[in-house]
Amino acid sequence: MNHIAPGARAGIYHYDAIDRRFVGERVEQFRKQVDRRLAGELTEEEFKPIRLMNGLYLQLHAYMLRIAVPYGVMSAVQLRKLAEIGRTYDKGYGHFTTRQNLQYNWIKLEDTPAILNALADVDMHALQTSGNCVRNVTTDQFVGAAKDEVVDGRVYAEILRQWTTLHPEFTYLPRKFKIAISGAVSDRAAVRVHDVGLLARRNEAGEAGFTFYVGGGLGRSPFIGKLVREWVAEEDFVAYLEAILRVYNQYGRRDNIYKARIKILVHELGLEKFKAEVEEEFARLRGPKYRLDPAIVAEIRTHFAPPPFEELPETSEALARAKAENPAFANWVAVNVAEHKAPGYAIATISLKPPGGIPGDATCDQMDLIADLAERYSFGELRVSHVQNIVLAHVKQDDLFALWQQLDAAGLGTANAGLIGDIIACPGLDYCALANARSIPLAQALSARFADPVRQRTIGELGIKISGCINACGHHHVGAIGILGVDKKGTEFYQITVGGDPTLTTAIGDILGPALTEEETVDAIEAIVEVYLAHRTEGERFLDTLARVGHGPFKERIYAAD
């Protein structure tokens, strides 16, 4: 896909004429099916698989349309289009998700073809955002910029996007299939809680390759991905992934939706049997037909070439002065800014989690502003993170203060990335027909309770993740503190887990005790934090203290009165 959209820069993959024709034809196909549904020629049951393959869900109050943002990367031009669509067809905002996509929650069925057509104008679509297919491949939001990066995951995520789009074998899998790629020393993509997680690495010869984990996933039955192969060479990684998908397609259950994910197959077959089946299939596929041509990799890599960085000093005197003169800005830099591989540049995270706000929501005016700032300060490129924030990956250190001033004026300057206020939450019962409880009001109450930036820095790294039901769209299982909404005779309650970890040391949290009301839950989280602060030693994170002292002190504090 090689045409360059207006305003686009290096770092964005561009569609070619073939892809644009394909997306346009897909919109027209869907338009005809929408017309049939509106005319009553299709029942909702008949229409359901058609709309799901085009990213359209029927929620509690309206249709929800999920827009694909492949591996979380988009241009300022594309973000402006998303703002325009939200202003025209929704209620003036969009919701960024844990799959690095964007959702509109108030869509009218008759408007969806026009929306998809508008998206096609900027090389966007809603393909592979729903249905039993390979979903949007995700990766590290700092990709191409992080100082600890070994391999650029965008290159391989794009290869997988092209390979899986309308793949005849993998369009009707037993269940949805999620892939994440991390190419850095630190795992910022949560690879071990995906159906397939890839760690891109280089061997002693400097050649790229991948470590494969299979069978991770959350939801009703949470599993941590299991190591199936320590090293798969670059030229074989598509063939090896196809072998995995073929085994899943052959053995995966289609008679029970709750047992259809690959994590259940790996568990029931057993890891060794599963690995043997994959290796046997891989041996059949391995060869010239399925070998990834280095020329293809090289061509795709050109689309992700570094932007034209200036030669700058390693550190900025202007930045140092601004930090000294403005404590609030200095705090934002300490929390929301990460090291860049290029001297004189930085990676800036724009938090979509203001105190009392809805995690992941951005108004259309804010989206327009972020697009402007991306063009002004980050080569017209931005990323969506899987923790529902936005990243400007290539900002000059000299420009950070001006950037923060404009963000702060628009309610986007909150300094909480990775802290207790950086809450992940699903839409919950406010929107979702599957939910048992609301997630949003609880997230708002907690972010307001812990709004003080000094207190957040004192608490340190501590992630809260909230799901409104067992499907775990809020990733509560891997939250340092996880919260699951449950229904008790028509009343919303919340079950707390502690000890979850989405990084390479992946862990599923343990239930702390009986479920609580919303008000009790907010107080319980406060109590957990107080116990942690009372017991921690110097330099200990929450997870470290929990591992050392166990659950006892936390349970005693919360449930002693019971």
N, C-alpha and C positions, 0 to 999 in steps of 0.2 A: 504494500500500500504506500505509494510514493508521491502523491501530489502534496504540495506544501500549501496549507491554509494561510490566509492573510494573517500577518503578525506572528506566525509560528517561528520558532527558533530551534537550534540544536537541542536534543534531549526529548523531542516529541516524535513519535513514529507517524508517518503521513500516508494516507490512503492513495492508491493509484486509481486509474479509471475503471479497472475491473471491479475493485472493491466498492467504489462509489455506485457503480451500476447495480451491483449485488444488493447493497443496502437500499437503494431506491426501489428495486423490484420487490424486496421484502416488505417495504412500507405499502406498496400498492396491493400486494397480496393480502396484507392484514386489513387494509381499508375495505376491501371487498367482503372480508369475513365480518367486520364490524357492521357493515351495511346489512348483511344477512341477519345478524343478531338483532339489530334495531328493528328490522322488518318482521321479526318473529319467525324467520325461516330456520334459525338455530335456537335450541334451548340453551339455558345456562350450562347444563351438564355437557352438551355437545360443544359449546363455545369454550369451556374451561381449558382444555389442553391447548387450544389455539392461542388464547390470550396469555397463558403462562409461558409459552415459547416466545412471546414477545414482551415479556417483562411486566405483564399487567395482572395484578392481584385484586380480588374483591375483599375488602376489609370490612370493619364494623359499620362505617358510615359512608364510605365511598370507595371508588377504585383507587388503588395505589400503583403508581408506575415507577419501576426501578430502572435507572439509567446505568449503563455499563461505563465504568471508568477503568479501562484495562490497566492492571497493576498500579492503579491509583494516580496515574500521571495524566495531566491535561494542560492545555494552553489557556492563556488569558482569554483568547477569543472564544474558546469553548465554555469557559465559566460564565462569560457575559451572556452567552446564548442560554445557559441554564437559568440565569437570573431572569432573562426575558421570558422564558417559558413559565417560570414560577409566578411571575407578575401577571402574565396573561391568562394562564389556565389553572393556577392553584391559588393559594391565599397569601402569596408574597414571600414565601420562604421555601427552602429545601432542607432535607435531612440527610446528612452524610452518615454512612453506615460502616459497620465493622468489616465489610468486604470491599472497602474503598470505593463504594458506589454512591449514588445519590438517589433518594426517593422523594416523590411527590405524593402526598397523602390525600389530596382532595381533587382527584381527576374525574372528569365526566367521560363516559365511554365514547360519546360521539366526538370528543376532542382528541382522542388518542392518535388517530392517523395524522392529524395536523401537527401534533407534538413530535411524532416520530419523523415527520418530514422536515420539521425545523431542526431536529437533531442531525439529520442526514446532511443538512447544509454545512455543518461544521465537523463532519466525519465522526458522528456519534450515533449510538443506537441503544437498543435495550436487549440485544441478543445475549443469551447465556447468563441472564440474571435470574432465571427461574427455570423450572422444569427439571427432568431427570437427565441432565447433561453435565458436561464439564463446565463448571461455573467460572466466573471471572477469576483469572489467576492473580494472586496477590503477591506482593513482595515488600521489602523494606522501604519505608517512606524516605529514608536518607540515601537511597541508592544513587550511585554516581557522584556522591558528594562526601560520604562519610570517610573519616580518616582511617577507620578500621576495616574498610571494604577490601575484599580480596578479588571478587568477581562481580561484574555488573549484572545483577539479576534481571534487569529490564530486557536484555537481549534474549534471554531464554524464556522469559514470560511471554514476550512477543512471538517467539517461535511456537510456543504452545498455543497461544491464541489463534494463530493462523492454522496450525495443525488440527485443532479441535473444532473449529467453526464448521458446523454442518458435517462433521465426520460421520459417515454412514453407520459405523459400528457404535458410536458413542453418543448418539442423539437421544436414544431411548434406553438408558442404563437402568438397572434396578432402582436406583435412587440418585439424588443429586450427588455431585462429586466435586470436592474442593481441593485445590492445589495451592501451596505456598512455597516461595523460593526465598532463601536468604543467602547472600553472598558476602556477608561480613563476619568478623570474629564474634560480635554480639548478635544474637538472634532477635531482631525487632519485627519478625514476621510470624511468630508463634507457629513454627513449622510442625511441631509435634502434636498439635491438636487439629491437624487436617487429615483428610483421607490419604493424601500423599504430601509429604514434606520433603523438600530438597534443600540440602546444604551444599552450596556451590563452593568448591575449594580448588586449590592448585597443588599438584604433586611436586616432587623435588625437581622435576624437569621444567616446571612452570606451566604445565598443561592444565587446562580447566577440566574439572570433573565434578561428580555429584555423589553425596551420601544420601541414600534413600530411606525415609521412614514411611511406613504404611500403617493404616488402621487407626489413626488418631481421630478424635472427634468428641464433641460434647453432647448436649441433648439428653434424652432420657437415660442413655447408658454411656457415661463418659469413659473414654479410653485414651491413653497416651500412645502415640505412634511408636511402632516397634521398628528397630533397625532391620532392614532386609538386605541391604548391600552397602558395604563401606565405600566402595569406589565404582562408579560407572563413568567411563570416559565420555567426553563431550560428544564424540561421533556416535555413541550408542545410547545417549540418554532418551531420545524419542522412542527408540525401539524398546528400551527397557520399560518405559512408561506404558507403551502400547501393550507389552506383555502383561503388565499388572492389570490394565483395564480389560484385556481379553479374559483373563482368569476371573476377574470380578463379574464380567458380563456372563460368563458361562456358569459360575457357581452362585452368584448373588441371588438372594431370594426375591421373588416378585409376588409372593402370596401374602406377605405380611409387611406392611409399611414400617413397622417398628423394628424389624429385623433385616431390613434391606440394605443398610449401609455397609461399606466394606469393612468397617471396624468389627461388625458382628461376624462377617465371614472369616476374617483373620482369627478371631477368638474361637469360633466353632470348628474351623478346619485345623487350627493349631498353627503356630508360626512356621514350624519346620515343613509341614505339608504345604502350606501356602507358598513358602519360598521355593520349594521343589517344583511346584506347578509353574511358578513364574519363570524360574530358570529354564525349565523345559521349553516353555513358549518363547522365551528370549533366544534360546539356541536356534529355534526355527526362523526367527525374524532377523537375527544378526547376519548381516551381509550387505552387499552393495545396495540392494533395494531400500533398506531401512537405515543406511548409514547417513548421518547428518553431514552434508557436504560442507567442509570448512569455508567454501566460498559463500554459502548462504549465511553462515554465521558472521563472516566478515562484512557482508553487504548490510545485514541488519544492524551490526554494530555501528556502522557509519551514521545511522539515524540517531544514535545516542552518544555521538562525539561530544566531548566537553565543550561548553560555550567558550567564547573568546575571553578568557580571564585576563585581567591586567596583571602586570608584574607589580606586586605590592609587598610592603614589609610584612613580616610575620605577625606583628602586632600593630595596633592603631593607636596613635596618641590622641586622636579625636575621641575615640571610644573610651579611653581611659579617663579623659577629662569629663565626658558626659556622665559616666558612672560615678565619678567623685562628686559631681554637682547635683545628681538626682538619684536618691536612694531607691525610689520606685523603679526607675529604669535599670539600675544596677541589679535589683532583685530579679527583674524580668530576664536580663541577660544570663544571670546565674542559673535560672530555672529553665527557660524556654529556648536558649541558644546552645547549639552543639558545635564542636570543632569541625572544620572543613578541611579537606585534603589540600586545597589550594591556599597558599599563604595570603593573608589579608582578607579572606572570605569567611563566612559563617553560615550555619544552617539555622533558620528561624522557624520555630513552631508557633503557629497562630492558634491559640486555644479557642475552641467553640464551647467552652464550659465556664461562662461567667457565673459568679455567685447567684444562686437562685434561677439560673437559666436551664434550658432544655439541652442535654448533651447532644452534640452533633447538628443542632439546628443553626442555620444561617439565613438571615433575611436576604431578599434579593438585592437590597441596597448594599448590604455587607458584601455579597458576592461580587457586585460591580466594583466596590472599593478594592477588594482583594485582587481582582483582575488588574485594576489600574496599578496597584502596588507591585504585582508580579512583573508587569511590563517595565515599571520604573526601576525596580531594584533586583529582579531575579530572572532576567532574560526571557520574560514572558511565559515562564513555566511554573507550575505549582503541583503539589501532590496532596492526595487525601491519605491520611494515615488510618490503620485499622483500629486505632483508638479514637476515631471520629474527630480528628483535628485536621488542620491544613498546614502544609509545610512550604515555605519558600526556601529552596535548597541552596541558592547561590547568592547570598547578600554580602556586599562589601561591609567589612567591619565599620568603616567610616560612615556607612548609611544606616546603621542599626538604630541610632537615636531618632533620626527622622522617620524611619519606618515605625518604630514603637509609638511615637507621638500620634501618628495618623491612626494606627490601630487602636490606641487607647481612647481616642476621641470618638471612635465608632463602637466602643464596647467590646473590642477584640484584643485588648492588651493585658488580659489576665495572665498572671505568672503562676501557673500551676501544672505545667507539663510533668507528668510522672508522679505528682503529689496527690494528696488525698482528695483534692478538689477536681482532679482530672478523671471524672467518673464516666465509665461506659454504662449506657443504659439502652435497652431496646424500647420500642414505642409502647409496649405493654397494652393494658386494657383500654387506654385512651383511643387506640386505633385498631389493635389486632384482635381478630375474631378467635384466635387460639389462646389468648392470654387468660390467666386466672386472676391477675392483680395488676394494678397500675405500677409502672416503673418510674414514669416521669415525675410525679409529685414527690416521691421519695428521694429521687436524685436531686430535685430542687431543694428539698428540705435539708438534705445532708450538705450540699454545696453551700447553702446559706449558713449552716451551723459552723462549718469549717472555713468560712470566707477569709478570715484574717490571714494575709500573706505571710506575716512573721510566724504565726502559729503553724502554718503549713510547712514552712521551711524547717521549723523545729521538729515536727513530726517526721519529715523526710519521706523517702520513697515508700509509698503505701497505696496500692491501687484498689479501688472499690469498683466492682462490676455487678450490675443488676439485671436480672431477667424476670419478665412477667409470667413465665411459665417454664415447664421442664424442657422445652425445645432449646433453651439456653442461648438465644440470639444475643444476649448481653454478656455471654462468656463468664457467667458467675462462677463456674467450676474452677476457673484458673485465676480468680481474683485473690489477692492477698486477703481481702475480705470480700466474700461473695454473698449476694443476697438473691434469694429465689422467692418469687411471689407464689403463694398457694391459696387455695380457696377452702375455707372451713364453714360449711353450711351457709354459703352466700356471703361470707365476710372475708375480706382480704387480710391475709397474714403473710409474714415474711420469715423465711428460714435462713439463718446465717451460717456460712461456712468460713473457715479460716485456713490459711496455708496454701492456697492455690498459687501457681506460678506458670506463666506462659512462655518463659524463656527456655534455653537449652536444658536447664535443670527442671524440666516440666514436672508439675505436681498438681493433682486434683485436691481441692480443699476438703476438709472434714467438717461434718455438721457439728456445730457447737452445742446445740440444745433445741428445745421446743420452739416452734415458730411464734413470732411476736406480732403485735399490731404495728401499724406504721409509726405511731408515736413512740411506742416502746422500742422499735428498731432504731430510730434516730438516737435515743438515749443509750441503747446498747452499744452502738458504734462509738459513741462518746466514751463509754466505759471501757471498751476494748482499747481505745487509744490511750486512755489514762493508765491502764494496767501496763501497757507496753512501755510508756514513758517512765513508769515507776521501776520497771525491771530491766530495762536495756542497759547495756554497758556501752562505753564509748565506741562509736563507729558502727554499732549494730543496726541493721535494718529491722523492720517489723518481723520479716520472715526468719531472720537470724534469732531474734529473741524468742519467738514462738517455738522454734525448734529446740532451743535450750531449756526453756521453762515448762514447755508443754501446755496443754489446754486448761489445766486445772485452775490457775489464777483467773483466767478469763471467764470460765464457767461460774466460778464461785462469785465473782463480782456481779455478773448479770442475773444469775438464777438463785442467788442465796435466799432471797425472800420467798422463793417457791418451796 
